[in-house]
Every structure is written in C-alpha cells, then in structure tokens.
C-alpha cells in the first residue's frame, strides 16, 4: 500500500519540547521505514525531502496488517529517528542539523502534526 505524509513539521514544538528547523534534514539519504522505531523494515521510503512545511515522505507499506491499520485510519502517525548534529539551546532545543536514521509509522507521534495524509 502506498502512503505519503509529513514525518516532521518545522517550527512547531513537539511533545518533548524540541523544535525542528528548516534545513535540518539537508543531505538526508535513503532510510528504512520502521514500525514504532523498532525491528526490521515494514516497507520502503521512496521519496523524502524538505518543503516549506517539513519533511515530506512517500513510500510503500509492505506489512499487510500495518497497511490495513493505516488504510483504516487506526494508525496515522509518522516520526523520525535521528542523531542531532547542530542544536541551538534557548527556551526550546532547536534542531538545526540532523543525521536522519529512519522514518517510522507510529501510534502516537512525538510531533502531533506529523501524519500520514494520503493512502492509496
């Protein structure tokens, strides 16, 4: 099943108090698609890139039970696994540059606006 959405949204505070900034994912390469940041890949990320809103991804979910949950709207969260490269500390921790490690489908995303918005 194909899907698309935002794995990260810029300039919005997440549940941990962090803020991702535009450009944080510059140079990101191919990463796996995981379920809840664990285990083996459950599909593939085919397109990944920043736009004005955040980190836009699209791909395919190969795991049938998870695909059914996403198709039915029971799972709609997206999230990123990363290693910080450049951080600016102020009232909030601002993530300026990151090493993207993976993108995950999640039940509860750290960034509430990081969601699957297309399925097909």
Backbone bond lengths (Angstrom), bond angles and torsions (degrees), N, CA, C in turn:
res aa  C-N    CA-C-N  psi(-1)  N-CA   C-N-CA  omega(-1)  CA-C   N-CA-C  phi
1 X - - - 1.442 - - 1.524 109.35 -
2 X 1.311 116.28 135.85 1.466 121.48 179.41 1.530 109.92 -88.55
3 X 1.330 115.93 150.10 1.457 121.65 177.73 1.519 109.55 -149.62
4 X 1.325 115.49 163.39 1.468 121.88 173.28 1.520 107.98 -150.57
5 X 1.319 115.60 156.47 1.460 120.37 177.63 1.513 111.19 172.50
6 X 1.317 115.21 -170.83 1.464 122.13 178.63 1.521 109.47 -104.66
7 X 1.330 116.18 119.93 1.459 121.93 177.30 1.526 111.15 -84.20
8 X 1.323 116.85 -19.12 1.470 122.92 175.78 1.521 107.85 -152.19
9 X 1.314 115.96 147.63 1.467 122.04 179.27 1.530 107.20 -123.39
10 X 1.326 115.82 130.21 1.457 121.10 -176.41 1.535 112.28 -76.99
11 X 1.326 114.15 150.73 1.462 123.85 169.14 1.524 113.77 62.70
12 X 1.329 117.26 24.52 1.458 122.77 176.87 1.521 108.47 -125.12
13 X 1.302 117.50 134.88 1.462 122.12 -179.58 1.529 109.31 -72.64
14 X 1.348 115.68 131.94 1.463 119.30 177.93 1.534 110.24 -93.23
15 X 1.305 117.12 -179.21 1.471 122.33 -175.85 1.526 112.96 -63.59
16 X 1.332 117.62 -20.66 1.464 121.55 177.95 1.530 112.34 -91.82
17 X 1.343 116.75 -3.83 1.455 120.57 -178.51 1.512 114.35 90.07
18 X 1.331 117.63 5.90 1.465 122.23 179.39 1.524 110.86 -89.02
19 X 1.346 115.03 156.56 1.459 121.79 177.15 1.525 108.13 -130.47
20 X 1.331 117.02 123.37 1.467 122.19 174.88 1.522 107.86 -84.26
21 X 1.311 116.87 137.24 1.453 121.62 179.13 1.530 110.37 -110.27
22 X 1.314 115.86 150.39 1.463 121.88 177.28 1.521 109.10 -54.79
23 X 1.307 115.60 138.37 1.460 121.70 -178.02 1.513 113.22 93.83
24 X 1.326 117.91 -9.99 1.470 121.38 -177.24 1.522 112.22 -60.06
25 X 1.334 117.22 -30.31 1.458 121.10 -175.90 1.530 113.21 -101.75
26 X 1.327 117.41 13.17 1.462 121.01 -179.53 1.523 110.12 -55.21
27 X 1.311 115.66 132.22 1.454 120.79 178.07 1.519 114.79 82.15
28 X 1.332 117.39 5.26 1.470 119.38 179.61 1.523 110.01 -62.40
29 X 1.304 115.08 136.98 1.461 120.53 179.36 1.518 110.86 -104.79
30 X 1.303 115.06 -156.32 1.456 121.65 -179.76 1.525 110.33 -68.97
31 X 1.335 116.06 133.10 1.460 121.69 177.55 1.524 109.19 -134.24
32 X 1.342 117.12 156.79 1.458 119.38 179.16 1.534 112.28 -78.84
33 X 1.327 115.21 159.16 1.460 122.73 171.32 1.521 107.09 -101.40
34 X 1.328 117.00 119.06 1.456 122.58 -178.39 1.529 110.87 -114.79
35 X 1.316 116.67 171.20 1.458 123.84 172.59 1.529 106.80 -110.15
36 X 1.333 116.04 118.78 1.469 123.02 177.48 1.534 112.46 58.04
37 X 1.327 118.27 32.80 1.473 124.37 177.22 1.525 113.65 65.29
38 X 1.333 118.59 20.93 1.460 120.36 -176.53 1.526 112.59 -135.15
39 X 1.331 113.27 162.66 1.457 120.66 168.14 1.507 115.13 74.30
40 X 1.309 112.25 -159.17 1.470 119.94 -179.08 1.526 109.63 -84.80
41 X 1.324 117.53 159.91 1.470 120.50 178.79 1.525 111.91 -58.14
42 X 1.342 115.26 144.72 1.469 122.82 178.42 1.528 111.03 -109.30
43 X 1.311 116.14 7.32 1.456 122.07 -179.11 1.513 108.80 169.05
44 X 1.330 115.13 -159.78 1.462 119.53 -178.82 1.526 110.77 -133.51
45 X 1.320 115.10 145.97 1.462 122.27 169.51 1.521 105.35 -93.69
46 X 1.320 116.70 118.58 1.462 120.85 -176.24 1.517 112.67 -99.00
47 X 1.330 116.83 -33.12 1.463 121.96 178.61 1.525 107.50 -133.09
48 X 1.323 115.06 134.32 1.460 121.22 -177.97 1.520 107.05 -146.34
49 X 1.324 117.82 126.69 1.454 119.65 177.95 1.509 112.40 -173.49
50 X 1.317 114.65 155.59 1.456 120.85 177.60 1.522 110.75 -81.35
51 X 1.329 116.19 143.17 1.453 122.22 165.99 1.524 106.47 -130.05
52 X 1.305 118.35 -168.13 1.468 120.75 -175.98 1.528 112.84 -63.61
53 X 1.327 117.65 -25.72 1.470 121.37 -176.52 1.524 113.13 -89.88
54 X 1.339 117.40 -38.11 1.459 119.24 -175.73 1.513 112.55 171.53
55 X 1.323 115.18 -153.52 1.461 121.75 179.34 1.525 108.26 -92.72
56 X 1.324 115.94 106.52 1.462 123.12 -178.24 1.521 108.60 -91.37
57 X 1.327 116.63 132.34 1.452 121.47 179.10 1.525 110.04 -130.74
58 X 1.312 115.27 153.04 1.455 120.64 169.18 1.512 107.43 -145.21
59 X 1.319 114.61 151.47 1.442 118.45 -177.79 1.507 112.04 -174.90
60 X 1.326 114.22 -160.18 1.452 122.28 -177.13 1.522 109.95 -128.55
61 X 1.328 116.04 134.54 1.462 121.68 174.32 1.525 106.79 -97.93
62 X 1.339 116.42 119.41 1.457 121.33 -176.36 1.528 112.34 -94.20
63 X 1.315 117.84 -21.73 1.468 122.08 -177.26 1.531 108.66 -79.86
64 X 1.335 118.66 112.34 1.470 121.61 -171.20 1.531 115.42 -57.74
65 X 1.334 118.15 -42.39 1.475 119.04 -178.55 1.522 111.46 -66.92
66 X 1.321 116.74 -40.00 1.462 119.96 178.05 1.525 110.50 -68.34
67 X 1.317 117.55 -40.07 1.465 120.94 177.33 1.527 110.55 -59.13
68 X 1.317 117.20 -40.79 1.466 120.66 178.86 1.531 111.27 -65.11
69 X 1.324 117.20 -38.62 1.472 120.63 177.81 1.521 111.27 -65.84
70 X 1.323 116.81 -40.87 1.467 120.69 178.75 1.533 109.47 -68.23
71 X 1.313 117.06 -45.71 1.473 121.24 179.64 1.532 110.57 -58.69
72 X 1.328 117.40 -39.86 1.456 121.75 -179.22 1.522 114.67 -81.10
73 X 1.337 117.20 -5.26 1.462 120.92 178.26 1.518 114.54 85.86
74 X 1.339 118.48 2.19 1.465 121.14 179.23 1.527 111.83 -71.59
75 X 1.331 116.99 -29.23 1.464 122.63 175.21 1.519 106.59 -124.35
76 X 1.330 116.23 120.70 1.466 119.94 -179.25 1.523 112.60 -136.17
77 X 1.320 118.34 -1.74 1.455 120.91 -176.76 1.516 113.15 -83.04
78 X 1.325 114.83 146.64 1.463 122.71 172.35 1.520 108.19 -124.51
79 X 1.300 116.37 154.30 1.454 121.25 -178.92 1.521 109.09 -154.48
80 X 1.308 116.47 162.19 1.464 121.65 178.98 1.522 110.07 -120.62
81 X 1.325 114.85 142.32 1.455 122.07 168.58 1.516 106.99 -102.79
82 X 1.323 117.39 132.52 1.462 120.02 -173.72 1.515 111.15 -152.81
83 X 1.330 113.58 166.44 1.463 122.25 169.92 1.527 106.41 -119.33
84 X 1.336 117.80 124.29 1.472 119.00 -179.76 1.525 110.97 -66.56
85 X 1.321 115.68 138.51 1.469 121.67 173.51 1.527 109.35 -105.58
86 X 1.335 115.66 -53.41 1.459 120.83 -179.61 1.519 108.30 -126.35
87 X 1.333 115.44 124.56 1.463 122.47 -178.74 1.519 108.21 -128.02
88 X 1.329 115.66 137.72 1.469 121.26 174.32 1.520 106.47 -112.90
89 X 1.333 115.67 121.47 1.459 120.18 -177.87 1.520 110.23 -99.96
90 X 1.309 115.75 122.73 1.455 123.14 175.06 1.512 106.47 -141.85
91 X 1.314 116.76 -136.96 1.463 119.82 174.87 1.530 110.11 -60.56
92 X 1.307 116.68 -30.18 1.461 124.57 176.41 1.524 108.61 -127.69
93 X 1.317 116.94 155.35 1.460 120.78 172.49 1.525 106.74 -81.40
94 X 1.330 116.39 117.26 1.459 122.45 -179.95 1.520 108.72 -100.05
95 X 1.323 115.40 122.73 1.461 121.87 -179.41 1.522 107.89 -92.91
96 X 1.323 115.75 106.18 1.461 122.65 -173.78 1.528 112.67 -92.07
97 X 1.341 116.15 -36.21 1.460 121.75 -178.73 1.522 108.04 -146.20
98 X 1.342 115.30 132.83 1.463 121.15 -175.30 1.520 110.70 -133.95
99 X 1.313 115.72 153.97 1.457 121.63 166.07 1.526 105.64 -98.36
100 X 1.304 117.51 109.99 1.457 121.80 179.61 1.526 108.86 -74.76
101 X 1.336 116.84 126.22 1.459 122.51 -176.97 1.525 111.17 -104.44
102 X 1.342 117.20 -38.63 1.457 121.40 -179.14 1.519 109.99 -164.09
103 X 1.325 115.15 163.40 1.458 123.19 170.47 1.520 105.84 -119.42
104 X 1.329 116.67 137.82 1.463 120.51 -178.90 1.510 112.07 -125.68
105 X 1.323 114.77 145.33 1.451 121.64 162.15 1.525 105.52 -81.34
106 X 1.325 117.35 134.03 1.464 121.22 -176.17 1.521 110.50 -139.09
107 X 1.327 115.30 155.20 1.463 120.62 176.87 1.524 110.31 -73.77
108 X 1.346 117.38 -40.78 1.465 122.31 -178.85 1.524 107.98 -131.86
109 X 1.329 117.64 105.16 1.467 119.66 -178.27 1.531 112.33 -75.51
110 X 1.333 115.23 146.37 1.471 120.36 176.25 1.528 109.86 -61.90
111 X 1.329 117.06 -38.78 1.463 122.59 175.88 1.533 106.20 -99.73
112 X 1.334 118.10 107.92 1.476 120.22 -175.20 1.529 114.88 -55.50
113 X 1.323 118.00 -23.17 1.473 120.60 -178.71 1.527 112.42 -90.03
114 X 1.323 117.97 -2.36 1.470 122.03 179.61 1.528 107.57 -83.33
115 X 1.323 115.63 101.38 1.467 120.98 -169.91 1.521 112.70 -141.73
116 X 1.318 114.49 152.55 1.457 121.91 166.75 1.532 106.17 -70.86
117 X 1.329 117.11 129.51 1.473 118.73 179.61 1.529 112.81 -123.39
118 X 1.330 116.74 -1.77 1.466 120.97 176.15 1.525 109.22 -144.04
119 X 1.317 116.57 136.06 1.457 121.44 172.48 1.520 108.16 -133.70
120 X 1.303 115.27 150.83 1.450 117.91 -179.22 1.498 113.02 -160.60
